[in-house]
Amino acid sequence: RKVPSLGRHSGPDYEFSVSPLEDRPLRIGVLSDWPTGAPQSLHVLHELKKQAPDIVIHLGDTYYSGTRAEQEAFLHDPIKAVLGEAIPVYLVPGNHDYYGGGGGGFYHV
């Protein structure tokens, strides 16, 4: 369906399209303050998967001082293993992601 979108032009772009939604509400999964590799984080992921989200947004503090390898092991790999590839996951950096020394790892994943 066509929806207005403010693009690069001076006015709305009425040619912008989005995929049609099924006849049900959009389900958005929300995570934040990931507990650095703790078993509870996997439990939260499994519970979130039961809700069948269409999209997942992580609101920051993904790992408090993670290197690239730690980000892979404690964030990326568990999310991929539990949620798979079909559900898009978006990360919003939090204060620990910016200032905790893990910026390189966060920006990699």
Disulfide bonds with the S-S distance in Angstrom:
none
